[in-house]
Amino acid sequence: MDSKLLDILVCPICKGPLVYHKTTQELICKADKLAFPIRDDIPVMLEGEARTLAEDEAI
């Protein structure tokens, strides 16, 4: 994942910061508890494609 891209990407819902998780290939929004997938090195920043984080998932 390109670090320059990570610097400008924000959550499409709350406009908050995202955390990159390399192992799961996801961008995590801690505020909304959503995980946006990264497919073929392209972040999928659609609310309908995001996965809701479980309460027990470490962020």
C-alpha positions in Angstrom: 0.0 0.0 0.0 1.4 3.4 -1.0 2.2 5.5 2.0 1.3 8.7 0.1 -2.1 7.3 -0.6 -2.5 6.4 3.1 -1.8 9.9 4.1 -4.7 11.3 2.1 -7.3 8.6 2.5 -10.0 9.2 5.2 -13.1 7.3 6.2 -15.9 8.1 3.6 -18.5 8.2 6.4 -17.0 10.2 9.2 -13.9 11.7 7.4 -11.7 10.3 10.2 -8.3 8.7 10.0 -7.8 5.1 8.8 -5.4 2.5 10.1 -3.8 0.1 7.6 -3.7 -3.5 8.6 -1.3 -5.3 6.3 -2.2 -8.9 7.4 -5.9 -8.5 6.7 -5.4 -6.0 3.8 -8.0 -3.6 5.3 -8.2 0.0 6.2 -9.8 0.4 9.6 -11.9 3.3 10.9 -11.8 3.1 14.7 -14.6 5.6 15.1 -17.2 3.8 12.9 -15.8 0.3 13.7 -15.6 -0.5 10.0 -12.9 -2.3 7.9 -12.6 -1.3 4.2 -11.1 -4.0 2.0 -8.1 -3.5 -0.2 -8.4 -5.6 -3.4 -5.5 -5.8 -5.9 -3.8 -2.8 -4.1 -6.9 -0.7 -4.5 -8.8 0.5 -1.4 -12.6 -0.2 -1.8 -14.0 2.9 0.1 -17.7 2.0 -0.2 -19.8 1.7 2.9 -21.6 -1.3 1.4 -18.3 -3.2 0.9 -17.1 -2.4 4.5 -17.0 -5.1 7.2 -18.3 -4.2 10.6 -15.7 -5.0 13.3 -16.8 -7.3 16.0 -16.6 -6.0 19.6 -13.8 -8.4 20.5 -11.6 -7.5 17.5 -8.5 -5.6 18.5 -8.1 -2.3 16.7 
